Amino acid sequence: QVQLVESGGGSVQPGGSLRLSCVASGSIFSVNVMGWYRQAPGKQRELVAHITAGGSTSYADSVKGRFTISKNAKYAVALQMNALKPEDTAVYYCKLVNEYVSWWGQGTQVTVSS
């Protein structure tokens, strides 16, 4: 019933930028945290960034200073990715967490290469 739809993925050269967006819809009722995770081939899924309902943000060390997470609506979150590196290549997943359950988006591919 709840859907999270990511968009904005694609291919970019090193040093380039992409902006990912995620919009959630359905019977959500409340939001504690929205965040972005990524999973590269052969790697474990890792937290990239998250933002609380109150606007507090956290980032993985590998993306600090390059990525910015923000909310533009109650159930919408974006991830601005600058100075992209090949090691940022992964499928990026949006996640919404409330008091009852967590939901995941379908993922969007980000490829950083020459």
C-alpha positions in Angstrom: 0.0 0.0 0.0 2.9 2.3 0.7 5.1 3.1 -2.3 8.5 4.8 -2.5 9.5 6.0 -5.9 13.1 7.0 -6.6 14.2 9.0 -9.6 17.2 10.9 -10.9 19.7 8.1 -11.3 21.9 7.8 -14.4 25.4 7.9 -15.7 27.9 10.7 -15.0 31.6 11.3 -15.3 33.8 11.6 -12.2 33.4 15.0 -10.7 29.9 15.4 -12.0 26.7 15.7 -10.1 23.3 14.0 -9.8 20.2 14.7 -7.8 18.1 11.8 -6.6 14.5 12.2 -5.5 12.2 10.0 -3.5 8.5 10.4 -3.0 6.5 8.2 -0.7 2.7 7.7 -0.9 0.1 5.6 0.8 -1.0 4.9 4.4 2.2 6.2 6.0 0.6 8.1 9.0 3.9 9.4 10.4 7.6 9.6 9.5 10.6 9.3 11.9 13.4 9.1 9.4 13.9 9.1 5.6 17.2 8.1 4.2 19.3 6.8 1.3 21.2 3.5 1.2 23.3 2.1 -1.6 24.6 -1.2 -2.7 27.5 -1.7 -5.0 28.2 -4.9 -6.9 29.8 -7.4 -4.5 29.4 -5.1 -1.5 27.1 -4.9 1.5 24.3 -2.3 1.5 25.3 0.8 3.4 23.7 3.9 4.8 24.5 7.0 2.8 22.5 9.7 4.5 19.4 10.1 6.5 17.2 13.0 7.8 14.9 13.0 10.7 11.4 14.5 10.9 13.0 17.4 12.8 15.5 18.0 10.1 18.6 16.5 11.6 21.0 15.0 9.1 23.7 12.3 9.2 26.1 11.1 6.5 28.4 8.3 5.9 32.1 9.4 6.2 32.6 8.5 2.5 30.1 11.1 1.3 30.5 13.9 3.8 31.1 17.2 2.1 29.9 15.9 -1.2 26.3 14.8 -0.7 23.4 16.7 0.8 20.1 15.2 2.0 17.0 17.3 2.2 13.3 17.1 2.6 11.0 19.2 0.3 7.7 17.7 1.6 6.5 15.5 4.4 7.0 12.3 2.4 9.7 13.5 0.0 13.4 13.5 0.2 16.3 14.3 -2.1 19.9 13.5 -2.3 22.2 16.0 -4.0 25.4 14.3 -5.0 28.4 16.4 -6.1 32.0 15.6 -6.9 31.0 12.0 -7.7 33.6 9.3 -7.7 33.7 5.9 -9.4 33.3 4.3 -6.0 29.9 6.0 -5.7 28.6 3.6 -8.3 25.8 1.6 -6.8 22.1 1.1 -6.7 20.6 3.8 -4.4 17.6 2.9 -2.3 15.2 5.3 -0.5 13.9 4.2 2.9 11.2 5.6 5.1 10.9 4.6 8.8 8.1 5.4 11.2 7.1 4.0 14.6 5.5 0.9 13.1 7.3 -0.2 9.9 10.0 0.6 7.3 9.5 0.8 3.6 12.0 0.6 0.7 12.0 2.0 -2.8 12.8 0.0 -5.8 16.2 1.5 -6.3 17.8 3.7 -8.9 21.2 3.0 -10.6 24.0 5.6 -10.3 27.0 5.0 -12.5 30.2 7.1 -12.2 32.7 6.4 -14.9 34.8 7.9 -17.7 
